[in-house]
Amino acid sequence: MVENRNELSSFLCCCLQNNFPFFAYQLPKSGMIQIGVQTDLDLKDYHSLSELDEQNGFVFSPFDIESCHKSWFIRSDINLAATEIDSGSIQLLRSADIKMDEAYPLGRIFESPHELYFDQVTKMINDLKQFKLEKAILSRIQMLDGMGMNCAVDSFLKLSESYDSAFVFLVSIPKVGTWIGASPETLLSSKNNAIETVALAGTQKLAGRIVDQIKWEQKEVYEQALVSSYVEKVLENHNVSDYHRTGPVTAQAGNVVHLKTTYMLPNGMNFHQLSNLVQDLHPTPAVCGLPKSKAMDLIREIERHDREYYAGYLGPIESNGSISLFVNLRSMKVLENQMALFVGGGITADSIPEKEWEETCLKAQTLLNVIRS
Ligand SMILES: C=C(O[C@@H]1C=C(C(=O)O)C=C[C@H]1O)C(=O)O
């Protein structure tokens, strides 16, 4: 826990209450929270990451880039490490007062109860068989009543204290939304000359077992292999061949484990090349499916809610070309007096609806165990 937790908490609450576009995040294994605040409401939306070359800030992109949701860039006009925050830091915010007079549009949040999810999985399995698709990801929303804006900062801080190996974030854009999460999945990261992407899929309950001794069934191995071969195809299309692959190994994410293959890419890719790679990687078959466009159509047809930024990507980018982008998973959209928790899982022709429901409950617990503690 950071020593100045109270000051940090007041600072983040002040950002929220005063409608600043801002972000706070903790990179995996960094143990350090970084904060960036944009001091006006002139937000930039982008189509391709390459438009953001040499900028410092944070990107927030939706699952479906053809939807009404835009990809946003938050500038970090104020850039602070959490440890630097003291009572004087709030003065910095006060000097840039940007109170908005319009209310937030909250959008349509549609919870999928057990019965509906069960029916949707069954339909998805039938469609996968009928149209010969390999995999599609079905998601649902669980509403958390009585936990809203006033719990946002505390929930973020608790997640940052509990999940050292996740990308823990709190991001807020007026009129777009406030999101919190602890993602286990890197989309693409390039820092200190190490460029990395992963293929993550397959889920089991950890249940007190030793991570390295966990065995996987054929269905999960197949699901994860689909993601790996997709990543490899994208790399090949971008003429990246001399990468180093590790795995698949079992990786822990709170109370669940996944299968994960890590790809270390050759040094020296510039921002433009990385942007193009992101464009093609997203959304991976870990959150959309295969073949991509048919899986996307199936998701649009079967899911009744709008994923918005769930299963999109987000993270900091720096003017020196560093990027740390993660998939927006194990995350919640914060509403006035509720939170909408998004969870999903990969469906194949062999899926069993009840097991798929249980998997989403397990994933939801990753967040619930911590924020309700
Ligand atoms: C879709 C989610 O997770 C993704 C799907 C997984 C799966 O199908 O087993 C595992 C990890 C993630 O890539 C989620 O957490 O909502």
The ligand as a Tripos MOL2 file, in Angstrom:
@<TRIPOS>MOLECULE
LIG
   16    16     1     0     0
SMALL
NO_CHARGES

@<TRIPOS>ATOM
      1 C1        -13.2740  -12.7820  -22.2540 C.2       1 LIG1
      2 C2        -12.5930  -12.8420  -21.1130 C.2       1 LIG1
      3 O1        -11.3780  -13.4750  -20.9920 O.3       1 LIG1
      4 C3        -10.7080  -13.9950  -22.1180 C.3       1 LIG1
      5 C4        -11.2200  -15.3340  -22.4490 C.2       1 LIG1
      6 C5        -10.6770  -16.4470  -21.8640 C.2       1 LIG1
      7 C6        -11.3030  -17.8030  -22.1100 C.2       1 LIG1
      8 O2        -12.1800  -17.9170  -22.9560 O.co2     1 LIG1
      9 O3        -10.9540  -18.7770  -21.4200 O.co2     1 LIG1
     10 C7         -9.5240  -16.3650  -21.0780 C.2       1 LIG1
     11 C8         -8.8630  -15.1960  -20.9570 C.2       1 LIG1
     12 C9         -9.2400  -14.0220  -21.7580 C.3       1 LIG1
     13 O4         -8.5090  -14.0180  -22.9440 O.3       1 LIG1
     14 C10       -13.0690  -12.1470  -19.8920 C.2       1 LIG1
     15 O5        -12.3720  -12.1810  -18.8730 O.co2     1 LIG1
     16 O6        -14.1390  -11.5260  -19.9350 O.co2     1 LIG1
@<TRIPOS>BOND
     1     1     2 2
     2     2     3 1
     3     2    14 1
     4     3     4 1
     5     4     5 1
     6     4    12 1
     7     5     6 2
     8     6     7 1
     9     6    10 1
    10     7     8 2
    11     7     9 1
    12    10    11 2
    13    11    12 1
    14    12    13 1
    15    14    15 2
    16    14    16 1
@<TRIPOS>SUBSTRUCTURE
     1 LIG1         1 GROUP 0 **** ****
